Amino acid sequence: MKTFVDKSEILARTAALRRFNLWEEKHTHVMGGQEALAAVGAIYDLLPPESRRRGFDPSGLRAMHLSLSYLDGSS
């Protein structure tokens, strides 16, 4: 990850994020249940076969949810 050291780089990045936020406000997309499930299926199909055969370990998800809960104040 690049470290910003120059004020002009920080200002340019801030301006780019503002432009993105404006764009995103006009281009919101809400996915329905069928569309979301199809998207998950398409992503799953991209996994190599050996990954699909491997068991699922949810401990990483639990750790991530706990970490994120501190951000929204629910912990």
Residue pairs with C-beta under 8 A, 6 or more apart in sequence:
4 10
4 13
31 39
44 52
66 75
69 75
